[in-house]
Amino acid sequence: MDGLGTKADDIALEIEEAIVSGELEPGEVLRQDKLSEQYGVSRTPVREALRRLAALGLVSFEPNRGVRVRTLSREGMWEAFLVRAELEALATGLAAAKVTKADLDELEEAEKRFARMTRAVRAREPGGDRRALTAEWMRANHGFHDVIYRVADAPYIEQMAKSARRTFSGPAIWAPGDETIDELYADNERQHRAIQAALAARSVEGARALAHAHVLSSFHLLESILEQVGVRPGGWRSPSEVRLGYGEP
């Protein structure tokens, strides 16, 4: 890879991490001159990095307004979950046909970490501490699914699935919640266990169905959180856009 491509990759990765962590908020303008100065490069690799992020759906180029971290409509969010549900089902079904004892052991360790983080998140009051914990919860959740992607060994499906999950990958989305939300978090953990059991049984159809239902259940979790913080389901604020801090299950 040439030097320009490498620089663009590095810059794109750093900006993506800032978006996912919530450091860069939805709607925030990304000025190419400031980014050039920040990274000590010309505008060319910065422009290429922003194009790559736009292809991932994380930023958008707006005429006369520059480049902005994307906001997402309710409809767009639902479509992202639908896409990921199909891709997760495909990957999990493929993994069920290939999984080994060593893979199941790795998945068990990933699930134990996820379970610990789920309990920790549920034990905290909404606020700063909970948001930090939720970032760890999100990474543990990714870790569980990443084991399945590796076992499935379907790079194109994995790439598309991870692109879809970036749409809702930041901790700011998942941090708030009361007892109702906590129970939905617990459901998320139970669904992981069910997927794990289907994989252990080498049940291709069972694993596919459970993975699909799990992703759509995560959408219900998201809707419930947004409703709780004052966003109306079905409307999600006029003009049907919600400022989401990019963060996922």
N, C-alpha and C positions, 0 to 999 in steps of 0.2 A: 504494500500500500504506500502511496506517495506521502510526502510530508504534509501536504495540504489536507489530504483525506484523514490522516491521523489526527491533526489538530482539530479538524471539524468534528471528528468522533469524540475526542476528549471534551471539547466544549459542549457538544450536544449532551453528553452523559452528565456533566456537571449541572447544566441547566435543568435537565430532566429530574435529577435528584433534588434540586431546589424546588421544583414544582411539586413533586411527590411529597416532600417533607412539609410543604406549606410555606416555606420561606418566600417563594414567589406566589402571590395570591392570584386567583382567577380575575381576569380583567386588567391585570397589571401590564403596563407598556414595557416592552423590551427594546431599548434603544441600541442600535448597532454601534454607534460611536462609543457609548459607555461600555458596552461589552468588549469592544476592541481594546479599549484602555484597560479594562479589568483583567483581560487574559493576555495582554501584551502582544497582540497579533493585529494584522491588517483586517479590514472588513470582509475580505473574501472568505476566510474560513468561518467567520462568524455568520455570514450570510448562508453558507452551506449548512452549518449546524442548525440554523433556524429552519431551513427547508426540511431537514431531516425530522426535526421536531414537529413541523407542520404535517408531514406524512404520517406521523404517529398520532396525530390529532391532539397534541398537547398545546400547540400555539396556532394562531391564525394570522394571516396577512390581511390587513384591512386597508382599503384605499383611503389615502389621506390621513390615516390614523396610525400607521406603523404596524408593528408586530405585537400581539397581545397574548397573554396566557388565556387559554380558552375558558369560556363559561359554557355550560351545557344545559340544554332544555330537558324537560322531563321525558319527552319523546325520544330524544337522542340517548339519554341514559338508559331507557328501557330497551332500545335497539342494541346498545352495547351489551347489556345483560343477555339478551336473546342470542346474540352472536357468540358470546362467551359460553353460554349454556350448551350450544351445539358443539362447539370446539372442545369443551371440557368432556362432554359425553364421548366424543370420538377418541380423544386421548386416553380416557380412563378405560374405555372398552379395549383399545389396543394394548394397554398395560396389563389388563386382566389376562390376556392370552400369553403374555411374555414373562410375568412376574416370577421371581425366584424367592427362595427363602431369605437370601441376603437382602433382596429388595424389600421384602416385608419387614425385616428387622430394621432397616433404615427408615421405612415409613412409620414404624412404631415409635422410633425415637423422635421423628418429626412431629408426630401426633401428641406425644407426651409433652413436648415443648409447647405446642399449641394449646393443649389443655391447661397447662400451668399458666400461660398468659391469659387465657379466657377467664380463669378463676381470679387472677389478679385484677383484670379489668373490671369484672363484676363486683369486686370488693371495694373499689374506689368510688368516691363521689365524683360527679362531673366536674371538670376543671382542668387546671394545668397538669397536675400529676397524672390524671387519667388520660389526657391526650398523649403524654410521653409513653405511658404504658400501651396505649392503643397503637402507637407506631411500632412497638415491639410485637404486639399481637398480630399486626398486619404482616410483618416480616415472617413471623412463625407460620402464619396462614400460607403465605407464598411458599415457604419451605416445604410444607406438606404437599402442595400441588406440584412443586418443582420436582419432587421425587417421582411423581406419576408421569410427568412429562419426560423425564430421563428414561424411565422404563419403557414408555410408549415408543421412544426413538423415532419420532415423526417431526423432524425439525420445522417443516413449514407450518404444520398445525400448531406447534408450540409457539412459533413466532407470532402467528395471528392471534392466538389466545392471549399471549402476554401483551400484545398491542391493545386488545380489547380491555384487559383488566387495568391497563394504565389509566383508562378513562375514569376509574373510580378507585385509585390507589393511594390517596393521601389520608393521613390520620384525622384530619379535620372533619371529614364526613362522619367517621365512625365513633368519635369520642363521646358525644353527649348521650344521656340516657337515664331512664328511671327503671323501676322494677320490671315493667313490661319489656323494655329494650333488653334488660339483662336476661330475661327468659329467651328472647330471640338469639342472643349470643350463645346461650346454653344449647339451643336447638342447633346452632351452627356446629358446635362441638360434637353433638350426637350424630349429625349427618356425616361428619368426617369418620366417625367410628363405623358407621354403616357402610360407607364406601370402602374403608379398610377391610371390613369383613367380607364384602363382595369380591374384592381383589384376592383375599386369602383363599376364597372358595373357587377362584378362577371363573367366576360367573360374568361373562362378557356382557350379556344383556342387562343383568342386574346392576353391574357397575356403571354401565352407560346411563341407565334410568336414574340411579341415585345421584350421579354427578350432575345430570341435567336439572333435577329437582333442587339440588343443593344451591346451584347458582341462582335459580329463580327465587328461592327462599331468601337469598342474600339481598335481592332487590326489595323484598318485603321488609327486611330489616332496615334498609336504607330509607324506604318510604316512611316507615314508622318514625325514624329519627328525624327526618325532615319535617314531618307533621308536628312532632313534639317541639321543635324549635321555631314553629310559627310559619311553616311553608305548607300551603294547602295542596293535598293530593289532587291530581287531576288538573289543577291550575298551575301550581308551583310558581306563584308570583308572576304577575304581568311584567314583561311579555313572555310568560312561560319560560323564564330563565332563572336558574338558581346559581348563586355564586358558590361554587363548591371548592373546598380545599382538597386537592386531588389526593385521595387516600382510600382503600378497598377491603372487602373480604375476598 
